[in-house]
Amino acid sequence: MMVHKRARYFGVAAAMALGLAVAPAMGQTAPTTPPARPAGGPPPPARLGPGPFDYDTSAGKIHVEIVARGLDHPWSMARLPDGNLLVTERVGRLRLVRNGKLDPVAIAGLPAINPAGIGGLYDIALDPAFARNHFIYLSYVKPTEKDSDQTTLAVMRATWDGTHVLKGVKDIFLADAWYGAQPWPKRCCGQGPATGSWGGRILFGRDGKLYVTSGDRNYGEMVQKPDNDFGKIMRINADGTIPKDNPFVGKKGWKPEIWTTGHRNPLGLTIDPFTGQMWETEFGPHGGDEVNLITRGANYGWIDVTQGQHYNNEPAKGVKNVPGMTDPVLTYLPTSLNPGNPVFYDGAAFAKWKGDFLLPSFTKGLLRYDTQGGKPVGEPEYLLGDLKQRLRDVAVGPDGELYVLTDEADGALLRVSPAK
């Protein structure tokens, strides 16, 4: 992988000292300790203990083990046909967990990635025909050659044959959301820097199409405009072309890849295996985080409609029940939950949780909701909160166990199974 332009002129040691992301070259062992925090930065998070951890839950006693640690802000995982896992690190590394152990050698061959702010390498998805074609898809923050601050969300495809290098790496989609070079335009609502809110989740639907979430880049004024990819969910073919049956194909002024609009920072995307419905989670501003049922062509309101509070206390144009806008199914008020990538439980290990909605979060651990009519309802059961880790992703394993990623500088992959 190439690092973004600011790091290219330094040696590896110097770049790491400056906090820049440098992926190990092919055959080089990835670092196992997180970089030092800059002076005056936020206090370090609670360190995850050695484990294992046991809890009483509504499904009985559960057992939590640390499968791997020393991951730098792990963001996503994909389970391979042989049961092993590929895991992305936001700083720009792709890792393999083989036979329950983290391979110390990172997989090489990634393109130039900008890890500024909360940017970097994001999601991973396997092609529906992976067993035959070995295609994997990765989303990441792509810089321009002339100015590494000018970035957009990209989706690349590569062939991975089980070795430590990707082959045939190719961008198949670039969001029309280039932004970040100074000077920034004047924006409302106390919005943050251009180094945030990229979105970045990718998911193959039951229709074989690839769904891609794109954040508002903290430039929310762009979202309600239909001629760009800011704050949208896009739907593309596996080769990056646009499906002819997308809702806005042929509509004047609309980008044809758009599936839905009105999103701030959509960081979770999943399909309920029991109903086939698609669900999304997104960060609101101060409060107002959302869980949304995604429907074709819908508008979810941002930046005009939000139940959260703008950072400068400027009132929103609407809160809810606004004509033409779709309200969230769940909203978190008054403070932010910071939701991760959810899953509907369809395993066998926790029979009492069958069909339940599991939502990882940065602040409240793993939330479990009962479902009714295919929707999460009632008050959640809070799990793993005392670990005091930012939980980014959760997935169901082949035997119904849960795998959870902690989004920390010293991040970990956890396995949750019934206690023996």
Secondary structure, 3 states (H helix, E strand, C coil): CCECHHHHCCCHHHHHHCCCCCCCCCCCECCCCCCCCCCCCCCCCCCCCCCCEEEEECCEEEEEEEEEEEECCEEEEEECCCCCEEEEECCCEEEEEECCEECCECEECCCCECCCCCCCEEEEEECCCHHHHCEEEEEEEEECCCCCCCEEEEEEEEECCCCCECEEEEEEEECCCCECCCCCCCCCCCCCCCCCCCEEEEEECCCCCEEEEECCCCCHHHCCCCCCCCCEEEEECCCCCCCCCCCCCCCCCCCCCEEEECCCEEEEEEECCCCCCEEEEEECCECCEEEEEECCCCECCCCCECCCECCCCCCCCECCCCCCCCCCCEEECCCCCCECECEECCCCCCHHHCCCEEEEECCCCEEEEEEECCEEEEEEEEECHHHCCCEEEEEECCCCCEEEEECCCCEEEEEEEECC
